[in-house]
Amino acid sequence: MKVQKFSPSDAEFSRSPGQTGDIYVGNLVDERHGGPITIGYGRYAANQKLTETMAVDDVMIVLEGRVAVSTTAGTHIAGPGDIVYMPKGETVTIVTEGEGALTAYVTYPHWSEVHEA
Amino acid sequence: MKVQKFSPSDAEFSRSPGQTGDIYVGNLVDERHGGPITIGYGRYAANQKLTETMAVDDVMIVLEGRVAVSTTAGTHIAGPGDIVYMPKGETVTIVTEGEGALTAYVTYPHWSEVHEA
């Protein structure tokens, strides 16, 4: 595989599986390309809420806006430049309030191969 | 492992192994923590150059500034919000010009276990 560069405008966003809110994901690299990891961008509208048990290790990098990521252990607020690491097996609730968010994500292994939705 | 949030100020930066330029990396999650991936931040001063053959799959997300990533196939210029995917085995030259850069990175597997420098 070759070195590749992506921008948010390269992503084809579709609704995040298993939910009906205004939360969209766009994979740029995934199981179709032969490597071990999935790379993409996520878009969250304002006032959205998503609860999920992580099927893979997922790293979310906030590029714009703000998200709150809660577990039974507490809540992390993440803004531009912050990284949220969501290990496999953790149950997280991701919330946006008055502003949406643009994120980048990297998962190992490929989330769409193991997602149960 | 628990969900964690990181900001650039959480990273302890040290010189990127095998080079003498003003390029610094700070792992936040790595082989010490029991998961499959390494997560960290990178800081590049202006006018730096680093050539490396990738020992792991490395995803670089540009948070501030600008980097040029070159291979024999060409050069990608990446700015804030852009993602550069550098698959294992590729030889890349990363250059900063008049401005430095702040990046986030995710590698699979852990780069510091396989780095030859």
gemmi code that builds the backbone of each chain (N, CA, C; Angstrom):
import gemmi

chains = {
    "A": [
        ("MET", (0.843, -1.196, 0.000), (0.000, 0.000, 0.000), (0.880, 1.248, 0.000)),
        ("LYS", (0.411, 2.294, -0.646), (1.180, 3.523, -0.781), (0.809, 4.525, 0.316)),
        ("VAL", (1.698, 5.476, 0.515), (1.396, 6.591, 1.406), (0.233, 7.396, 0.802)),
        ("GLN", (-0.718, 7.733, 1.648), (-1.876, 8.494, 1.185), (-2.155, 9.651, 2.129)),
        ("LYS", (-2.695, 10.720, 1.554), (-3.133, 11.863, 2.350), (-4.627, 12.075, 2.166)),
        ("PHE", (-5.313, 12.357, 3.271), (-6.755, 12.578, 3.218), (-7.114, 13.897, 3.878)),
        ("SER", (-8.186, 14.496, 3.364), (-8.805, 15.662, 3.978), (-10.265, 15.314, 4.255)),
        ("PRO", (-10.909, 16.053, 5.172), (-12.316, 15.751, 5.452), (-13.176, 15.714, 4.189)),
        ("SER", (-12.844, 16.529, 3.197), (-13.659, 16.556, 1.976), (-13.523, 15.283, 1.150)),
        ("ASP", (-12.546, 14.443, 1.480), (-12.394, 13.171, 0.772), (-13.350, 12.097, 1.284)),
        ("ALA", (-13.922, 12.302, 2.457), (-14.744, 11.255, 3.073), (-16.157, 11.254, 2.511)),
        ("GLU", (-16.699, 10.058, 2.296), (-18.117, 9.912, 1.945), (-18.840, 9.502, 3.215)),
        ("PHE", (-19.550, 10.449, 3.802), (-20.151, 10.216, 5.110), (-21.479, 9.468, 4.986)),
        ("SER", (-21.677, 8.498, 5.870), (-22.981, 7.854, 5.970), (-23.291, 7.672, 7.452)),
        ("ARG", (-24.556, 7.441, 7.758), (-24.975, 7.380, 9.157), (-24.229, 6.262, 9.875)),
        ("SER", (-23.755, 6.577, 11.048), (-23.058, 5.590, 11.862), (-23.981, 4.408, 12.120)),
        ("PRO", (-23.499, 3.168, 11.906), (-24.395, 2.006, 11.974), (-25.049, 1.851, 13.337)),
        ("GLY", (-26.298, 1.429, 13.331), (-26.994, 1.117, 14.572), (-27.545, 2.312, 15.304)),
        ("GLN", (-27.553, 3.472, 14.690), (-28.137, 4.632, 15.358), (-28.864, 5.516, 14.336)),
        ("THR", (-29.755, 6.340, 14.847), (-30.619, 7.121, 13.970), (-30.367, 8.619, 14.093)),
        ("GLY", (-29.357, 9.019, 14.869), (-29.072, 10.436, 15.061), (-28.292, 11.014, 13.903)),
        ("ASP", (-27.932, 12.255, 14.056), (-27.158, 12.933, 13.016), (-25.674, 12.784, 13.316)),
        ("ILE", (-25.228, 11.539, 13.209), (-23.832, 11.185, 13.434), (-23.398, 10.356, 12.235)),
        ("TYR", (-22.339, 10.822, 11.578), (-21.945, 10.233, 10.309), (-20.466, 9.846, 10.339)),
        ("VAL", (-20.160, 8.762, 9.660), (-18.770, 8.318, 9.569), (-18.404, 8.090, 8.116)),
        ("GLY", (-17.144, 8.278, 7.825), (-16.655, 8.045, 6.475), (-15.287, 7.390, 6.526)),
        ("ASN", (-15.259, 6.090, 6.265), (-13.962, 5.396, 6.222), (-13.179, 5.809, 4.981)),
        ("LEU", (-11.889, 5.992, 5.157), (-10.996, 6.280, 4.033), (-10.084, 5.110, 3.753)),
        ("VAL", (-9.701, 4.405, 4.801), (-8.916, 3.172, 4.677), (-9.602, 2.152, 5.571)),
        ("ASP", (-9.830, 0.952, 5.045), (-10.444, -0.090, 5.879), (-10.106, -1.471, 5.321)),
        ("GLU", (-10.936, -2.463, 5.642), (-10.619, -3.853, 5.283), (-10.533, -4.065, 3.771)),
        ("ARG", (-11.074, -3.136, 3.008), (-10.995, -3.267, 1.546), (-9.578, -3.055, 1.010)),
        ("HIS", (-8.697, -2.477, 1.854), (-7.389, -2.049, 1.350), (-6.223, -2.921, 1.798)),
        ("GLY", (-6.497, -3.936, 2.619), (-5.464, -4.925, 2.928), (-4.584, -4.639, 4.120)),
        ("GLY", (-4.718, -3.460, 4.746), (-3.909, -3.156, 5.931), (-4.637, -3.549, 7.204)),
        ("PRO", (-3.998, -3.315, 8.352), (-4.566, -3.758, 9.624), (-5.527, -2.774, 10.291)),
        ("ILE", (-5.559, -1.519, 9.833), (-6.307, -0.495, 10.561), (-7.331, 0.208, 9.665)),
        ("THR", (-8.334, 0.754, 10.331), (-9.318, 1.594, 9.647), (-9.060, 3.048, 10.015)),
        ("ILE", (-9.162, 3.923, 9.018), (-8.957, 5.361, 9.192), (-10.169, 6.080, 8.601)),
        ("GLY", (-10.678, 7.085, 9.286), (-11.783, 7.848, 8.723), (-12.030, 9.141, 9.458)),
        ("TYR", (-13.072, 9.827, 8.996), (-13.542, 11.042, 9.657), (-14.958, 10.820, 10.173)),
        ("GLY", (-15.295, 11.479, 11.288), (-16.642, 11.446, 11.830), (-17.217, 12.847, 11.936)),
        ("ARG", (-18.516, 12.939, 11.715), (-19.202, 14.234, 11.839), (-20.380, 14.069, 12.782)),
        ("TYR", (-20.430, 14.907, 13.805), (-21.521, 14.900, 14.772), (-22.235, 16.236, 14.669)),
        ("ALA", (-23.569, 16.190, 14.504), (-24.348, 17.418, 14.628), (-24.410, 17.806, 16.108)),
        ("ALA", (-24.932, 19.004, 16.398), (-25.134, 19.415, 17.783), (-26.228, 18.554, 18.419)),
        ("ASN", (-26.166, 18.409, 19.730), (-27.231, 17.764, 20.501), (-27.507, 16.320, 20.091)),
        ("GLN", (-26.428, 15.569, 19.909), (-26.553, 14.153, 19.569), (-26.031, 13.302, 20.724)),
        ("LYS", (-26.456, 12.036, 20.736), (-26.039, 11.121, 21.796), (-25.949, 9.716, 21.217)),
        ("LEU", (-24.848, 9.067, 21.470), (-24.581, 7.728, 20.933), (-23.956, 6.885, 22.041)),
        ("THR", (-24.554, 5.727, 22.348), (-23.959, 4.812, 23.316), (-23.530, 3.546, 22.590)),
        ("GLU", (-22.316, 3.099, 22.891), (-21.771, 1.957, 22.162), (-20.777, 1.208, 23.039)),
        ("THR", (-20.798, -0.115, 22.921), (-19.741, -0.919, 23.526), (-18.701, -1.187, 22.445)),
        ("MET", (-17.467, -0.798, 22.739), (-16.434, -0.816, 21.714), (-16.086, -2.255, 21.312)),
        ("ALA", (-16.217, -2.531, 20.023), (-15.862, -3.844, 19.485), (-14.386, -3.898, 19.079)),
        ("VAL", (-13.765, -2.738, 19.017), (-12.357, -2.609, 18.614), (-11.725, -1.500, 19.451)),
        ("ASP", (-10.422, -1.394, 19.406), (-9.747, -0.224, 19.972), (-9.958, 0.956, 19.026)),
        ("ASP", (-10.466, 2.048, 19.544), (-10.843, 3.202, 18.719), (-10.192, 4.463, 19.285)),
        ("VAL", (-9.469, 5.164, 18.431), (-8.852, 6.438, 18.810), (-9.566, 7.546, 18.050)),
        ("MET", (-10.126, 8.508, 18.786), (-10.836, 9.637, 18.191), (-10.018, 10.898, 18.434)),
        ("ILE", (-9.704, 11.621, 17.377), (-8.991, 12.894, 17.487), (-9.982, 13.993, 17.119)),
        ("VAL", (-10.227, 14.917, 18.028), (-11.188, 15.989, 17.763), (-10.490, 17.075, 16.941)),
        ("LEU", (-11.086, 17.390, 15.786), (-10.534, 18.413, 14.901), (-11.278, 19.730, 15.033)),
        ("GLU", (-12.587, 19.671, 15.206), (-13.415, 20.869, 15.374), (-14.523, 20.547, 16.370)),
        ("GLY", (-14.985, 21.551, 17.093), (-16.121, 21.368, 17.985), (-15.742, 20.687, 19.292)),
        ("ARG", (-16.707, 19.996, 19.864), (-16.514, 19.484, 21.207), (-17.396, 18.250, 21.414)),
        ("VAL", (-16.846, 17.226, 22.051), (-17.627, 16.046, 22.412), (-17.392, 15.733, 23.881)),
        ("ALA", (-18.396, 15.128, 24.508), (-18.258, 14.605, 25.860), (-18.348, 13.094, 25.759)),
        ("VAL", (-17.366, 12.412, 26.327), (-17.328, 10.954, 26.280), (-17.422, 10.441, 27.711)),
        ("SER", (-18.522, 9.725, 27.995), (-18.776, 9.270, 29.359), (-18.709, 7.751, 29.465)),
        ("THR", (-18.195, 7.304, 30.603), (-18.248, 5.900, 30.987), (-18.722, 5.871, 32.438)),
        ("THR", (-18.814, 4.690, 33.013), (-19.187, 4.605, 34.430), (-18.142, 5.287, 35.304)),
        ("ALA", (-16.938, 5.478, 34.773), (-15.861, 6.098, 35.559), (-15.887, 7.622, 35.520)),
        ("GLY", (-16.708, 8.211, 34.627), (-16.741, 9.669, 34.556), (-16.840, 10.155, 33.129)),
        ("THR", (-16.684, 11.476, 32.972), (-16.873, 12.113, 31.668), (-15.622, 12.884, 31.275)),
        ("HIS", (-15.206, 12.687, 30.015), (-14.113, 13.470, 29.439), (-14.695, 14.438, 28.425)),
        ("ILE", (-14.314, 15.697, 28.516), (-14.695, 16.692, 27.507), (-13.497, 16.893, 26.591)),
        ("ALA", (-13.722, 16.736, 25.295), (-12.606, 16.829, 24.347), (-12.907, 17.874, 23.287)),
        ("GLY", (-11.944, 18.749, 23.056), (-12.048, 19.785, 22.029), (-10.927, 19.638, 21.016)),
        ("PRO", (-10.775, 20.625, 20.157), (-9.796, 20.541, 19.072), (-8.386, 20.200, 19.561)),
        ("GLY", (-7.793, 19.182, 18.949), (-6.456, 18.739, 19.304), (-6.427, 17.672, 20.371)),
        ("ASP", (-7.549, 17.408, 20.999), (-7.594, 16.365, 22.030), (-7.818, 14.992, 21.395)),
        ("ILE", (-7.297, 13.986, 22.089), (-7.424, 12.589, 21.662), (-8.215, 11.837, 22.724)),
        ("VAL", (-9.199, 11.054, 22.291), (-9.916, 10.169, 23.215), (-9.652, 8.734, 22.778)),
        ("TYR", (-9.113, 7.961, 23.717), (-8.816, 6.550, 23.447), (-9.898, 5.702, 24.083)),
        ("MET", (-10.596, 4.917, 23.240), (-11.695, 4.069, 23.695), (-11.320, 2.612, 23.438)),
        ("PRO", (-10.759, 1.950, 24.453), (-10.299, 0.574, 24.246), (-11.467, -0.392, 24.030)),
        ("LYS", (-11.168, -1.479, 23.344), (-12.122, -2.569, 23.129), (-12.741, -3.000, 24.446)),
        ("GLY", (-14.073, -3.183, 24.429), (-14.770, -3.670, 25.609), (-15.389, -2.588, 26.474)),
        ("GLU", (-14.928, -1.349, 26.322), (-15.479, -0.248, 27.111), (-16.823, 0.200, 26.528)),
        ("THR", (-17.754, 0.534, 27.399), (-19.023, 1.101, 26.956), (-18.975, 2.608, 27.149)),
        ("VAL", (-19.179, 3.323, 26.057), (-19.053, 4.780, 26.083), (-20.331, 5.434, 25.586)),
        ("THR", (-20.628, 6.604, 26.124), (-21.689, 7.452, 25.590), (-21.045, 8.742, 25.113)),
        ("ILE", (-21.218, 9.025, 23.820), (-20.644, 10.220, 23.215), (-21.774, 11.224, 23.000)),
        ("VAL", (-21.584, 12.420, 23.529), (-22.623, 13.441, 23.483), (-22.040, 14.728, 22.897)),
        ("THR", (-22.818, 15.359, 22.006), (-22.499, 16.738, 21.628), (-23.597, 17.632, 22.188)),
        ("GLU", (-23.211, 18.834, 22.588), (-24.216, 19.767, 23.112), (-24.488, 20.859, 22.083)),
        ("GLY", (-24.226, 22.094, 22.412), (-24.624, 23.198, 21.541), (-23.863, 23.290, 20.232)),
        ("GLU", (-22.741, 22.590, 20.136), (-22.005, 22.588, 18.875), (-21.722, 21.149, 18.456)),
        ("GLY", (-21.599, 20.932, 17.179), (-21.260, 19.611, 16.675), (-19.768, 19.387, 16.754)),
        ("ALA", (-19.307, 18.390, 16.024), (-17.874, 18.088, 16.041), (-17.463, 17.400, 14.752)),
        ("LEU", (-16.202, 17.642, 14.408), (-15.542, 16.894, 13.339), (-14.384, 16.146, 13.978)),
        ("THR", (-14.332, 14.849, 13.718), (-13.278, 14.034, 14.324), (-12.565, 13.220, 13.251)),
        ("ALA", (-11.362, 12.776, 13.576), (-10.677, 11.742, 12.805), (-10.645, 10.507, 13.687)),
        ("TYR", (-10.674, 9.335, 13.085), (-10.577, 8.119, 13.905), (-9.653, 7.097, 13.272)),
        ("VAL", (-9.055, 6.306, 14.152), (-8.234, 5.171, 13.749), (-8.680, 4.000, 14.615)),
        ("THR", (-9.003, 2.875, 13.998), (-9.368, 1.695, 14.783), (-8.486, 0.506, 14.417)),
        ("TYR", (-8.245, -0.344, 15.440), (-7.617, -1.643, 15.226), (-8.407, -2.665, 15.999)),
        ("PRO", (-8.852, -3.766, 15.423), (-8.812, -3.985, 13.967), (-9.920, -3.172, 13.289)),
        ("HIS", (-10.356, -3.623, 12.125), (-11.357, -2.879, 11.354), (-12.715, -2.934, 12.041)),
        ("TRP", (-13.287, -1.772, 12.382), (-14.545, -1.774, 13.118), (-15.696, -2.328, 12.301)),
        ("SER", (-15.701, -2.117, 10.998), (-16.902, -2.512, 10.244), (-16.965, -4.027, 10.043)),
        ("GLU", (-15.870, -4.724, 10.298), (-15.914, -6.187, 10.212), (-16.494, -6.821, 11.473)),
        ("VAL", (-16.429, -6.101, 12.582), (-16.847, -6.704, 13.846), (-18.065, -6.025, 14.458)),
        ("HIS", (-18.524, -4.940, 13.827), (-19.657, -4.208, 14.385), (-20.912, -5.087, 14.333)),
        ("GLU", (-21.634, -5.113, 15.446), (-22.781, -6.017, 15.552), (-24.073, -5.412, 15.030)),
        ("ALA", (-24.080, -4.130, 14.747), (-25.355, -3.470, 14.391), (-25.878, -3.982, 13.046)),
    ],
    "B": [
        ("MET", (-8.353, -1.851, 30.097), (-7.917, -0.466, 30.040), (-9.131, 0.465, 29.988)),
        ("LYS", (-9.013, 1.619, 30.576), (-10.112, 2.563, 30.656), (-10.055, 3.581, 29.517)),
        ("VAL", (-11.187, 4.204, 29.285), (-11.230, 5.316, 28.331), (-10.372, 6.461, 28.878)),
        ("GLN", (-9.567, 7.034, 28.018), (-8.692, 8.124, 28.429), (-8.770, 9.268, 27.426)),
        ("LYS", (-8.579, 10.477, 27.936), (-8.504, 11.663, 27.073), (-7.144, 12.326, 27.235)),
        ("PHE", (-6.566, 12.745, 26.135), (-5.255, 13.384, 26.159), (-5.297, 14.721, 25.429)),
        ("SER", (-4.465, 15.629, 25.909), (-4.229, 16.900, 25.225), (-2.727, 17.001, 24.959)),
        ("PRO", (-2.334, 17.850, 24.009), (-0.896, 17.980, 23.732), (-0.069, 18.271, 24.989)),
        ("SER", (-0.645, 18.986, 25.935), (0.117, 19.314, 27.152), (0.352, 18.095, 28.039)),
        ("ASP", (-0.316, 16.986, 27.768), (-0.078, 15.754, 28.537), (1.164, 15.005, 28.067)),
        ("ALA", (1.649, 15.311, 26.875), (2.754, 14.539, 26.303), (4.098, 15.003, 26.855)),
        ("GLU", (4.972, 14.031, 27.124), (6.363, 14.348, 27.466), (7.193, 14.110, 26.217)),
        ("PHE", (7.588, 15.194, 25.578), (8.243, 15.094, 24.280), (9.728, 14.792, 24.441)),
        ("SER", (10.210, 13.879, 23.595), (11.654, 13.667, 23.524), (12.021, 13.511, 22.049)),
        ("ARG", (13.306, 13.662, 21.760), (13.729, 13.662, 20.358), (13.364, 12.332, 19.693)),
        ("SER", (12.825, 12.431, 18.526), (12.469, 11.238, 17.766), (13.712, 10.380, 17.563)),
        ("PRO", (13.634, 9.051, 17.834), (14.837, 8.224, 17.818), (15.520, 8.204, 16.458)),
        ("GLY", (16.848, 8.191, 16.476), (17.613, 8.037, 15.250), (17.785, 9.305, 14.461)),
        ("GLN", (17.435, 10.441, 15.019), (17.642, 11.688, 14.284), (18.056, 12.789, 15.255)),
        ("THR", (18.663, 13.828, 14.693), (19.229, 14.878, 15.532), (18.542, 16.214, 15.333)),
        ("GLY", (17.471, 16.248, 14.539), (16.766, 17.500, 14.281), (15.830, 17.863, 15.417)),
        ("ASP", (15.116, 18.939, 15.214), (14.155, 19.401, 16.215), (12.788, 18.794, 15.932)),
        ("ILE", (12.741, 17.494, 16.097), (11.511, 16.716, 15.898), (11.333, 15.860, 17.139)),
        ("TYR", (10.185, 16.004, 17.768), (9.973, 15.394, 19.076), (8.693, 14.581, 19.076)),
        ("VAL", (8.708, 13.486, 19.800), (7.524, 12.641, 19.930), (7.238, 12.391, 21.406)),
        ("GLY", (5.977, 12.216, 21.702), (5.567, 11.909, 23.067), (4.465, 10.866, 23.052)),
        ("ASN", (4.826, 9.623, 23.375), (3.808, 8.572, 23.460), (2.920, 8.795, 24.687)),
        ("LEU", (1.640, 8.568, 24.502), (0.700, 8.632, 25.619), (0.179, 7.247, 25.971)),
        ("VAL", (0.039, 6.414, 24.956), (-0.347, 5.011, 25.147), (0.617, 4.195, 24.301)),
        ("ASP", (1.206, 3.161, 24.877), (2.105, 2.306, 24.096), (2.197, 0.918, 24.721)),
        ("GLU", (3.291, 0.204, 24.434), (3.413, -1.191, 24.864), (3.370, -1.342, 26.384)),
        ("ARG", (3.601, -0.257, 27.107), (3.547, -0.335, 28.564), (2.123, -0.525, 29.084)),
        ("HIS", (1.133, -0.291, 28.242), (-0.252, -0.248, 28.721), (-1.094, -1.456, 28.326)),
        ("GLY", (-0.522, -2.386, 27.563), (-1.210, -3.649, 27.319), (-2.128, -3.698, 26.113)),
        ("GLY", (-2.343, -2.572, 25.433), (-3.190, -2.580, 24.243), (-2.379, -2.797, 22.976)),
        ("PRO", (-3.055, -2.828, 21.824), (-2.366, -3.139, 20.564), (-1.743, -1.949, 19.850)),
        ("ILE", (-2.094, -0.723, 20.242), (-1.688, 0.445, 19.461), (-0.924, 1.457, 20.314)),
        ("THR", (-0.125, 2.261, 19.619), (0.555, 3.393, 20.251), (-0.136, 4.683, 19.819)),
        ("ILE", (-0.308, 5.593, 20.772), (-0.931, 6.890, 20.531), (-0.007, 7.966, 21.083)),
        ("GLY", (0.171, 9.057, 20.343), (0.991, 10.132, 20.867), (0.849, 11.404, 20.062)),
        ("TYR", (1.637, 12.384, 20.475), (1.724, 13.658, 19.752), (3.146, 13.836, 19.239)),
        ("GLY", (3.271, 14.521, 18.090), (4.567, 14.861, 17.529), (4.701, 16.369, 17.356)),
        ("ARG", (5.909, 16.858, 17.566), (6.175, 18.295, 17.367), (7.350, 18.452, 16.425)),
        ("TYR", (7.148, 19.204, 15.367), (8.198, 19.490, 14.391), (8.479, 20.979, 14.426)),
        ("ALA", (9.754, 21.335, 14.581), (10.137, 22.733, 14.392), (10.100, 23.049, 12.893)),
        ("ALA", (10.221, 24.338, 12.550), (10.309, 24.720, 11.141), (11.620, 24.218, 10.541)),
        ("ASN", (11.616, 23.985, 9.233), (12.846, 23.662, 8.483), (13.532, 22.384, 8.958)),
        ("GLN", (12.723, 21.351, 9.189), (13.264, 20.056, 9.600), (13.040, 19.033, 8.490)),
        ("LYS", (13.823, 17.962, 8.543), (13.722, 16.909, 7.536), (14.046, 15.575, 8.180)),
        ("LEU", (13.199, 14.601, 7.952), (13.343, 13.271, 8.554), (13.002, 12.234, 7.498)),
        ("THR", (13.923, 11.309, 7.236), (13.642, 10.205, 6.322), (13.606, 8.911, 7.121)),
        ("GLU", (12.585, 8.108, 6.850), (12.422, 6.890, 7.636), (11.696, 5.833, 6.807)),
        ("THR", (12.112, 4.580, 6.990), (11.346, 3.470, 6.432), (10.434, 2.960, 7.530)),
        ("MET", (9.145, 2.949, 7.241), (8.151, 2.663, 8.267), (8.253, 1.211, 8.733)),
        ("ALA", (8.452, 1.046, 10.035), (8.507, -0.291, 10.635), (7.115, -0.769, 11.052)),
        ("VAL", (6.179, 0.159, 11.075), (4.788, -0.131, 11.474), (3.855, 0.690, 10.590)),
        ("ASP", (2.574, 0.405, 10.652), (1.584, 1.291, 10.034), (1.424, 2.526, 10.915)),
        ("ASP", (1.581, 3.694, 10.333), (1.598, 4.937, 11.099), (0.598, 5.916, 10.485)),
        ("VAL", (-0.311, 6.408, 11.310), (-1.282, 7.415, 10.871), (-0.948, 8.727, 11.563)),
        ("MET", (-0.692, 9.760, 10.776), (-0.360, 11.084, 11.307), (-1.512, 12.028, 11.008)),
        ("ILE", (-2.050, 12.683, 12.039), (-3.112, 13.668, 11.877), (-2.499, 15.027, 12.178)),
        ("VAL", (-2.542, 15.939, 11.215), (-1.955, 17.261, 11.422), (-2.949, 18.121, 12.200)),
        ("LEU", (-2.483, 18.664, 13.327), (-3.333, 19.514, 14.165), (-3.017, 20.994, 13.956)),
        ("GLU", (-1.754, 21.315, 13.775), (-1.324, 22.706, 13.550), (-0.159, 22.678, 12.569)),
        ("GLY", (-0.021, 23.739, 11.788), (1.132, 23.867, 10.903), (0.981, 23.045, 9.641)),
        ("ARG", (2.106, 22.633, 9.099), (2.100, 22.026, 7.775), (3.310, 21.113, 7.632)),
        ("VAL", (3.105, 19.939, 7.040), (4.212, 19.033, 6.739), (4.093, 18.586, 5.285)),
        ("ALA", (5.236, 18.293, 4.687), (5.276, 17.689, 3.357), (5.814, 16.277, 3.535)),
        ("VAL", (5.092, 15.307, 3.001), (5.491, 13.906, 3.120), (5.755, 13.379, 1.720)),
        ("SER", (7.015, 13.008, 1.470), (7.405, 12.592, 0.130), (7.803, 11.123, 0.094)),
        ("THR", (7.462, 10.483, -1.030), (7.953, 9.147, -1.339), (8.428, 9.200, -2.788)),
        ("THR", (8.875, 8.060, -3.308), (9.262, 8.033, -4.714), (8.076, 8.332, -5.621)),
        ("ALA", (6.853, 8.180, -5.097), (5.650, 8.405, -5.905), (5.215, 9.859, -5.937)),
        ("GLY", (5.794, 10.694, -5.076), (5.371, 12.091, -5.071), (5.313, 12.669, -3.676)),
        ("THR", (4.786, 13.891, -3.576), (4.758, 14.609, -2.307), (3.328, 14.986, -1.936)),
        ("HIS", (2.973, 14.741, -0.682), (1.694, 15.178, -0.136), (1.951, 16.334, 0.825)),
        ("ILE", (1.215, 17.422, 0.672), (1.276, 18.534, 1.623), (0.063, 18.404, 2.541)),
        ("ALA", (0.295, 18.376, 3.846), (-0.801, 18.175, 4.793), (-0.833, 19.309, 5.803)),
        ("GLY", (-2.036, 19.863, 5.992), (-2.245, 20.925, 6.965), (-3.279, 20.500, 7.992)),
        ("PRO", (-3.731, 21.436, 8.805), (-4.642, 21.106, 9.903), (-5.878, 20.326, 9.442)),
        ("GLY", (-6.132, 19.218, 10.111), (-7.274, 18.373, 9.790), (-6.974, 17.290, 8.784)),
        ("ASP", (-5.827, 17.354, 8.156), (-5.457, 16.331, 7.174), (-4.828, 15.119, 7.867)),
        ("ILE", (-5.007, 13.962, 7.238), (-4.472, 12.696, 7.727), (-3.481, 12.166, 6.698)),
        ("VAL", (-2.315, 11.735, 7.161), (-1.356, 11.064, 6.277), (-1.177, 9.642, 6.776)),
        ("TYR", (-1.446, 8.693, 5.902), (-1.316, 7.277, 6.239), (-0.011, 6.764, 5.635)),
        ("MET", (0.875, 6.277, 6.509), (2.185, 5.786, 6.084), (2.259, 4.294, 6.424)),
        ("PRO", (1.934, 3.445, 5.440), (1.909, 2.009, 5.711), (3.314, 1.444, 5.962)),
        ("LYS", (3.359, 0.363, 6.704), (4.594, -0.373, 6.969), (5.328, -0.659, 5.667)),
        ("GLY", (6.637, -0.442, 5.673), (7.458, -0.758, 4.517), (7.731, 0.418, 3.605)),
        ("GLU", (6.913, 1.467, 3.704), (7.117, 2.651, 2.856), (8.263, 3.504, 3.409)),
        ("THR", (9.056, 4.065, 2.524), (10.096, 5.007, 2.930), (9.594, 6.425, 2.667)),
        ("VAL", (9.568, 7.222, 3.719), (9.004, 8.569, 3.620), (10.028, 9.604, 4.077)),
        ("THR", (9.954, 10.771, 3.475), (10.697, 11.930, 3.953), (9.689, 12.987, 4.378)),
        ("ILE", (9.763, 13.362, 5.649), (8.854, 14.362, 6.192), (9.629, 15.666, 6.344)),
        ("VAL", (9.086, 16.722, 5.768), (9.776, 18.014, 5.754), (8.832, 19.088, 6.278)),
        ("THR", (9.363, 19.967, 7.126), (8.649, 21.203, 7.436), (9.438, 22.354, 6.837)),
        ("GLU", (8.711, 23.375, 6.384), (9.391, 24.531, 5.806), (9.315, 25.697, 6.779)),
        ("GLY", (8.687, 26.781, 6.387), (8.705, 27.984, 7.203), (7.953, 27.911, 8.511)),
        ("GLU", (7.100, 26.918, 8.651), (6.382, 26.760, 9.916), (6.561, 25.325, 10.402)),
        ("GLY", (6.485, 25.142, 11.694), (6.547, 23.803, 12.264), (5.193, 23.130, 12.207)),
        ("ALA", (5.041, 22.076, 12.991), (3.768, 21.358, 12.990), (3.567, 20.643, 14.316)),
        ("LEU", (2.302, 20.512, 14.672), (1.888, 19.656, 15.783), (1.023, 18.562, 15.187)),
        ("THR", (1.352, 17.326, 15.496), (0.609, 16.193, 14.942), (0.160, 15.261, 16.057)),
        ("ALA", (-0.854, 14.471, 15.770), (-1.191, 13.314, 16.592), (-0.845, 12.079, 15.773)),
        ("TYR", (-0.458, 10.989, 16.430), (-0.185, 9.775, 15.668), (-0.758, 8.558, 16.366)),
        ("VAL", (-1.078, 7.588, 15.522), (-1.518, 6.271, 15.994), (-0.739, 5.255, 15.182)),
        ("THR", (-0.097, 4.299, 15.857), (0.612, 3.253, 15.124), (0.133, 1.868, 15.557)),
        ("TYR", (0.155, 0.943, 14.573), (-0.055, -0.472, 14.852), (1.010, -1.253, 14.131)),
        ("PRO", (1.774, -2.136, 14.751), (1.794, -2.279, 16.208), (2.595, -1.138, 16.853)),
        ("HIS", (3.144, -1.375, 18.019), (3.865, -0.321, 18.749), (5.191, 0.000, 18.069)),
        ("TRP", (5.373, 1.249, 17.654), (6.590, 1.597, 16.914), (7.848, 1.449, 17.756)),
        ("SER", (7.768, 1.722, 19.054), (9.018, 1.749, 19.819), (9.541, 0.344, 20.097)),
        ("GLU", (8.712, -0.667, 19.877), (9.209, -2.043, 20.024), (9.957, -2.528, 18.794)),
        ("VAL", (9.687, -1.922, 17.656), (10.280, -2.429, 16.419), (11.245, -1.442, 15.772)),
        ("HIS", (11.360, -0.248, 16.345), (12.221, 0.772, 15.741), (13.675, 0.319, 15.820)),
        ("GLU", (14.383, 0.451, 14.694), (15.752, -0.087, 14.622), (16.808, 0.904, 15.074)),
        ("ALA", (16.432, 2.134, 15.274), (17.444, 3.157, 15.560), (18.116, 2.906, 16.907)),
    ],
}
model = gemmi.Model(1)
for chain_id, residues in chains.items():
    chain = gemmi.Chain(chain_id)
    for i, (resn, *xyz) in enumerate(residues, 1):
        res = gemmi.Residue()
        res.name, res.seqid = resn, gemmi.SeqId(i, " ")
        for name, pos in zip(("N", "CA", "C"), xyz):
            atom = gemmi.Atom()
            atom.name, atom.element = name, gemmi.Element(name[0])
            atom.pos, atom.b_iso = gemmi.Position(*pos), 0.0
            res.add_atom(atom)
        chain.add_residue(res)
    model.add_chain(chain)
structure = gemmi.Structure()
structure.add_model(model)
structure.setup_entities()
